Each structure stands twice: as structure tokens, then as C-alpha cells.
Amino acid sequence: MNPIASERSTHTPSDHGALPAWEQGDLPAPPSFSASNLLRVIGPGAILLVGSMGGGEWLVGPAIGVQYGMGLFWVATVSIFLQVICNLESIRYTLYTGEPIMSGIMRLHPGPRFWAVIYTALATLQLGIPALAAGCGSVLFAAFAGHMPEDSDSGTLLVISYGVMVATIVVLLLGRTIERTLEWVSWVMIVLIFTFLLVVNIFFVPASTWITSAAGFFQFGYIPENVDLVLLGALAATAGAGGMAGLAISNWFRDKGFGMGGTVGAIASAFGHQEIKLSTIGKVFHINDENMDRWRIWWKYVRADQVWLWGLGAAVGMFLNVNLAVGIIPAGTDLSQVGAGAYQAEYLAKIWSGFWFLALFNGFWVLFSTHLGNTDMLIRTVTDMVWAASPRARKWCGGNVRSIYYCALFGFSIWGAFAINWGNAMDLFKIMANIAGLILAIAAIQILRVNTRFLPQELQPPMWRKAAMLLVTVMYGGIFSMVVWTHLG
């Protein structure tokens, strides 16, 4: 090794912010990049994909398409592109340190406790109300009752929604690690959901509608008069995933063992292996030729997961859901009060009665998978912040991070049992989605600061990515400000 490379390889980061300094180590060698290894290595994008399907793709997108036409979906195109960049930048920090991006943010001034409180509050506002569990209740009720729920059915709906919340807890108790369980469930959901959507789109949506729908994703700049800004803000934030999802994705990559995440451990499930531990502080690697070669291979896997699995999947999912809606539902129909997207069943049943149950069955999995992903997203984000910021909490749980995870899970579930009564799924989701936009606006500039302050020059994002992160803050901050100004004014 030449003297310059040797000097680079022994460099230790001197700036570690408000948390303790990272440990040092070598970047684990990734599997060679190949088609067979690709399907084995990627996976966090699958969790994120099904975790986003029940919101922007299944609730908000179709409501906008039917009410305002397809011209607004350039917003979805821009949003998915920017969120892919935001996700990649979150993961960049995790590949280098083994820490989730929230740990990087907590290293910023004024320190971990401040940011832990702020982001716990924001995460609770976005994800703490189980609106989609209520949506699952509506879908299951309709599937077996043969009609949409009415006011007199509220008690039954509540019981079913509670059952969905219990089922979510059960799923999160299983497997070796929580990430692995979610990943396995997500791949199954992807097959079920996309198979149904492809079949009904191919057989029941005219070719002319396909062309019109596709064109709408590229009509940049079109904004119809009298558009519902809250609904538009919800589309912008959740066309991909939005909000806490752009932060939680780095947690899943850590638990999957990407990059230095493979050196720090993971959050084990309740019945997982006892020997799985999670470090409180990450590890960084030396900058040398061997580690940089490994970095480039890991980054290829990350790009495949986020660009081709999640990004493309989110775009296709949005297209198929919206294309189906505008193809079978009369233009101008207000879908905001049709129980949790069960419009698919109502209108497809006019074509063939059997579609009533099939569409609702698909709708249940769409909503349940999103509720499951959102629940884990909220709990693991709070858990990781407490784990990194509170020595007292670590001492209380005896160094076992899953004790914090499951205490938070049960605590938020009890809270959700009361909060679920606060409104219908669409109204709740529109509010929560706009909170997601606010989170994106705040987090993007912080992620950029983290990656340019704590990462070595060789690993920092290129200039165009830095500009894209600034655009995320400007775009989502502007939309949220317009929504607030309009409603307060």
C-alpha cells in the first residue's frame, strides 16, 4: 500500500457530535454482485413498498384521480424521485456507521434528548393514530356482511379494528429478528397485491385509460382550480412513503446487516435468538482501497433495493391503483367517505358479484400491510432513539433492546385503542400524511448536514444529490406552509 493510502486507512473521525465517538473496524465484505445474490440480499425496500401501498397509492391517489383527473400525478413522479434520493442519503450514513440515521441526527446540536423528544412527537402525530387499522375493520366487515358499514355498525367495526391491532402485535412477536419477519411477510403481500391489481387492470380498464393515466404522471406543473390542498399535500408526502419512512428505512438496512450494520447487531423479536444484541454506538471503517471497493458493491445493492424495488414498485403501485379507479368509477365521484378505499369492491361488483369479496380481500392485505409497517416504523424509531440517548433506559432493560421495543409497542397499542375512534380513515390519513410532509422537510436538511459533517469526503453525496435534498426541504416545507396558511386563514 502506498504511503497516502496508508495514511488514509488510519484516519479516525474527530467530529462525532453530541454522542460518543464511533468504534473502528473494517467494512464487512458484501456478497459478489449478481442476479442470484441480488434477490437474497435486498429486502428492506419490500417492507417499505407494502408499508406505503395503503396510503398514497390506495387511498389518496385514487381519490385525486377520480375527483380531479390524471393531470396532478406529476406530483407523484417528483415525490417518488425525491424520496428515493432522501432514502438513499439516510442509508448512506448507516452503511458507514452502522447506526440508523436518527442516531446521526441526534449527534447534531442541541443533542440527543432534544431531538428524541421532537421526533417522538412528530412520529406519534404521523403514525400514532391507527387510521388504517380502522380501514381494515371497514374492509373485513363489508367482505362478510355484503354491504358497506353504516353508523349502526360502529361497535362491530371497533371490535374488528382491535382484532387487527392484536394481529399486528402477534406478527411482530415472531421470527428471528423483526426486520426478517417483516421482510418475509412483505414479499408475500407484494405477490398477492400486485397480482390482483394487474389482473383487474388488464381485463377491465380500457387501453385508452392506460394511456391517459400514464400521461398524467408527466404533465409537470398542472394544478387544477379549487384543488383540496390537504389532499394534494397528502399525495405529495405519501406518493412514495414519506415522513418517518425515510428515516426508518435506515433501521431496516442496519438490521438486515448492510455495510457496517453487520457489525452492530439488530432488534431481535420476542422469540428470537437471545444472543442477538444491539450496540449503542456504531462502528466506522477505515478509508482504504479494499474498503472502498466493498463500499461500491454495497451501494449497488442499496440502489437496486431503493430505485428498482421500492421506487419503481411505488410508481407502478400508484399507477395501477389510480388507473383502476379512473377506469371503473365515474369522474367527479367523491371517494373521501367510501370506507378505506373499499370503492374497488363497490364498483367492481357491478362487473361481477364475486369481485366484491376478492377486491375486499385484496384491500384488507393492502391496508393491513401498511398498518403493520407503520406500527413497526413508529416503534423502532422511538426504540432506537431511546436506546441511543438514554443510559438509564439501557440499564433498566438490562442491555436488551427488545424490552424497550415491546414496551413501546404495547404502550402505543393501548394509546391507539382510544385514538382509533377519532375519525374516518380518509380524514385521519390526510392529516397524518401532511405531518409526514413536514417531517420530510425537517429531516432532509438534517440528513444533508449529517452526511456532510460526519462522513469522510470520499463517501459524501455528489453536488446534485445535495441540491435534491435542499429541494425536498423547500418543496415539502412550502406545501405544508400553504396547507396551514389556507386553513388558518
Long-range contacts (C-beta under 8 A, 24 or more apart in sequence): 1-288, 1-289, 5-288, 5-289, 6-288, 8-286, 8-287, 8-288, 9-286, 9-287, 9-288, 9-291, 10-286, 11-286, 11-287, 11-456, 13-284, 13-454, 13-456, 15-453, 15-454, 16-107, 16-454, 17-107, 17-108, 17-109, 17-453, 17-454, 18-106, 18-107, 18-108, 18-109, 18-110, 18-111, 18-112, 19-103, 19-106, 19-107, 19-112, 19-281, 19-388, 20-281, 21-281, 22-97, 22-99, 22-281, 22-282, 22-283, 22-284, 23-279, 23-281, 23-282, 23-283, 23-284, 24-283, 24-284, 24-285, 24-286, 25-260, 25-263, 25-283, 25-284, 25-285, 26-285, 26-286, 26-290, 26-291, 27-259, 27-260, 27-285, 27-291, 27-294, 27-295, 27-298, 28-257, 28-259, 28-260, 28-262, 28-263, 28-294, 29-294, 30-294, 30-297, 30-298, 30-301, 32-297, 33-297, 33-300, 33-301, 38-301, 38-304, 41-301, 42-301, 42-304, 42-305, 42-309, 43-183, 43-186, 43-187, 43-252, 43-256, 43-305, 44-179, 44-183, 44-249, 44-252, 44-253, 44-256, 44-305, 45-305, 45-306, 45-309, 45-310, 45-313, 46-183, 46-186, 46-187, 46-190, 46-309, 46-310, 47-179, 47-182, 47-183, 47-186, 47-252, 47-373, 47-376, 48-87, 48-241, 48-245, 48-249, 48-252, 48-310, 48-373, 49-186, 49-190, 49-309, 49-310, 49-313, 49-314, 49-317, 50-185, 50-186, 50-189, 50-190, 50-193, 50-369, 50-370, 50-373, 51-186, 51-241, 51-245, 51-369, 51-370, 51-372, 51-373, 51-374, 51-377, 52-238, 52-240, 52-241, 52-242, 52-245, 52-314, 52-317, 52-370, 52-373, 53-193, 53-317, 53-366, 53-369, 53-370, 54-132, 54-135, 54-341, 54-366, 54-367, 54-368, 54-369, 54-370, 54-371, 55-132, 55-238, 55-242, 55-370, 55-429, 55-433, 56-234, 56-235, 56-237, 56-238, 56-239, 56-240, 56-242, 56-318, 56-433, 57-239, 57-314, 57-317, 57-318, 57-321, 58-321, 58-341, 58-363, 58-366, 58-367, 58-370, 59-135, 59-340, 59-341, 59-425, 59-426, 59-429, 60-231, 60-234, 60-235, 60-238, 60-429, 60-430, 60-433, 61-235, 61-239, 61-318, 61-321, 61-322, 61-325, 62-321, 62-322, 62-324, 62-325, 62-326, 62-329, 62-335, 62-341, 62-343, 63-231, 63-335, 63-336, 63-426, 64-231, 64-232, 64-235, 64-322, 65-213, 65-216, 65-322, 65-325, 65-326, 66-325, 66-326, 66-329, 66-330, 66-331, 66-332, 66-333, 66-335, 67-332, 67-333, 67-334, 67-335, 68-224, 68-227, 69-216, 69-224, 69-326, 69-331, 70-212, 70-213, 70-215, 70-216, 70-217, 70-219, 70-322, 70-326, 71-216, 71-219, 71-222, 71-224, 72-216, 72-222, 72-223, 72-224, 72-227, 72-232, 72-235, 73-213, 73-216, 73-217, 73-219, 73-318, 73-322, 74-216, 74-217, 74-218, 74-219, 74-220, 74-221, 74-222, 75-232, 75-235, 75-236, 75-239, 76-217, 76-235, 76-239, 76-315, 76-318, 77-217, 77-218, 77-220, 77-315, 78-220, 78-475, 79-235, 79-236, 79-237, 79-239, 79-240, 79-242, 80-239, 80-240, 80-311, 80-314, 80-315, 80-318, 81-311, 82-468, 82-471, 82-472, 82-475, 83-239, 83-240, 83-241, 83-242, 83-246, 83-311, 83-440, 83-472, 84-240, 84-306, 84-307, 84-310, 84-311, 85-465, 85-468, 85-469, 85-472, 86-246, 86-440, 86-443, 86-444, 86-447, 86-469, 86-472, 87-241, 87-245, 87-246, 87-249, 87-306, 87-310, 88-302, 88-303, 88-306, 88-465, 89-447, 89-448, 89-451, 89-461, 89-465, 89-469, 90-246, 90-247, 90-249, 90-250, 90-447, 91-249, 91-250, 91-253, 91-258, 91-302, 91-306, 92-451, 92-455, 92-459, 92-461, 93-250, 93-447, 93-450, 93-451, 93-454, 93-455, 94-250, 94-253, 94-254, 94-258, 94-259, 94-260, 94-261, 95-253, 95-258, 95-259, 95-260, 95-261, 95-295, 95-298, 95-299, 95-302, 96-259, 96-260, 96-284, 96-285, 96-455, 96-456, 96-459, 97-260, 97-282, 97-283, 97-284, 97-454, 98-254, 98-259, 98-260, 98-261, 98-262, 98-263, 98-264, 98-279, 98-282, 98-283, 98-284, 99-254, 99-264, 99-281, 99-282, 99-388, 100-247, 100-248, 100-250, 100-251, 100-254, 100-381, 100-384, 101-247, 101-250, 101-443, 101-447, 101-450, 102-247, 102-250, 102-251, 102-381, 102-384, 102-385, 102-388, 103-282, 103-384, 103-388, 104-447, 104-450, 104-451, 104-454, 105-247, 105-443, 105-446, 105-447, 105-450, 106-385, 106-388, 106-389, 107-450, 107-454, 108-446, 108-449, 108-450, 108-453, 112-385, 112-388, 112-389, 113-389, 113-390, 115-385, 116-385, 116-386, 116-389, 116-390, 119-244, 119-247, 119-381, 119-385, 120-382, 120-385, 122-243, 122-244, 122-435, 122-438, 122-439, 122-442, 123-244, 123-377, 123-378, 123-381, 123-382, 123-439, 124-378, 124-412, 125-432, 125-435, 126-243, 126-244, 126-378, 126-432, 126-433, 126-435, 126-436, 126-439, 127-243, 127-244, 127-374, 127-375, 127-377, 127-378, 127-432, 128-378, 128-412, 128-415, 128-416, 128-419, 129-416, 129-419, 129-420, 129-422, 129-428, 129-432, 130-161, 130-165, 130-371, 130-375, 130-416, 130-419, 130-420, 131-420, 131-423, 131-425, 131-428, 131-429, 131-432, 132-340, 132-367, 132-368, 132-370, 132-371, 132-374, 132-425, 132-429, 133-161, 133-164, 133-165, 133-168, 133-371, 133-416, 133-420, 134-161, 134-340, 134-420, 134-424, 134-425, 134-428, 135-339, 135-340, 135-341, 135-367, 135-371, 135-425, 136-160, 136-161, 136-164, 136-340, 136-364, 136-367, 136-368, 136-371, 137-161, 137-164, 138-339, 138-340, 138-342, 138-425, 139-339, 139-340, 139-341, 139-342, 139-360, 139-363, 139-364, 139-367, 140-164, 140-360, 140-364, 142-339, 142-342, 142-345, 142-356, 142-360, 143-345, 143-356, 143-357, 143-360, 143-361, 143-364, 146-356, 148-338, 148-339, 148-342, 148-346, 149-339, 158-420, 158-421, 161-420, 162-417, 162-420, 164-368, 164-371, 165-413, 165-416, 165-417, 165-420, 167-368, 168-368, 168-371, 168-372, 168-375, 169-409, 169-410, 169-413, 171-372, 172-269, 172-372, 172-375, 172-376, 172-379, 172-409, 173-269, 173-270, 173-271, 173-406, 174-269, 174-270, 174-271, 175-269, 175-271, 175-272, 176-268, 176-269, 176-272, 176-273, 176-276, 177-255, 177-266, 177-267, 177-268, 177-269, 177-272, 177-276, 178-255, 178-267, 178-268, 178-269, 178-272, 178-376, 178-380, 178-405, 179-251, 179-252, 179-255, 179-256, 179-266, 179-267, 180-255, 181-269, 182-252, 182-372, 182-373, 182-376, 183-252, 183-256, 185-369, 185-372, 186-369, 186-373, 189-365, 189-366, 189-369, 190-313, 192-362, 192-365, 193-317, 193-362, 193-365, 193-366, 193-369, 194-316, 194-317, 194-320, 196-358, 196-359, 196-362, 197-317, 197-320, 197-321, 197-324, 197-362, 198-320, 200-324, 200-348, 200-355, 200-359, 201-320, 201-323, 201-324, 201-327, 204-324, 204-327, 204-328, 204-348, 204-351, 205-323, 205-324, 205-327, 205-328, 206-327, 209-323, 209-326, 209-327, 210-323, 212-326, 213-319, 213-322, 213-323, 213-326, 213-327, 214-319, 217-315, 217-319, 229-479, 229-482, 229-483, 229-486, 230-430, 230-431, 230-434, 230-483, 230-487, 231-430, 232-479, 233-430, 233-433, 233-434, 233-437, 233-479, 233-480, 233-482, 233-483, 234-429, 234-430, 234-433, 234-434, 235-433, 236-437, 236-475, 236-476, 236-479, 237-433, 237-434, 237-436, 237-437, 237-440, 237-476, 237-479, 238-433, 238-436, 239-314, 239-318, 240-310, 240-311, 240-314, 241-310, 241-314, 242-433, 242-436, 242-437, 242-439, 242-440, 243-433, 243-435, 243-436, 243-437, 243-438, 243-439, 243-440, 244-377, 244-378, 244-381, 244-436, 244-439, 245-377, 245-436, 246-439, 246-440, 246-443, 247-381, 247-439, 247-443, 248-376, 248-377, 248-380, 248-381, 249-306, 251-380, 251-381, 251-384, 253-302, 258-298, 258-301, 258-302, 259-295, 259-298, 260-284, 260-285, 267-380, 267-383, 267-401, 267-402, 267-405, 268-401, 268-402, 269-402, 270-402, 270-406, 272-402, 277-399, 277-400, 277-401, 278-387, 278-401, 280-387, 280-388, 280-394, 281-388, 287-456, 287-458, 287-459, 292-458, 295-459, 335-426, 336-426, 336-427, 337-424, 337-426, 339-424, 339-425, 340-367, 340-425, 340-426, 341-366, 341-367, 375-409, 375-412, 378-412, 379-405, 379-408, 379-409, 379-412, 380-405, 382-408, 383-408, 434-479, 434-480, 434-483, 437-476, 437-479, 437-480, 438-476, 438-477, 438-480, 440-472, 440-473, 440-476, 441-472, 441-473, 441-475, 441-476, 441-477, 441-480, 442-473, 444-469, 444-470, 444-472, 444-473, 444-476, 445-469, 445-470, 445-473
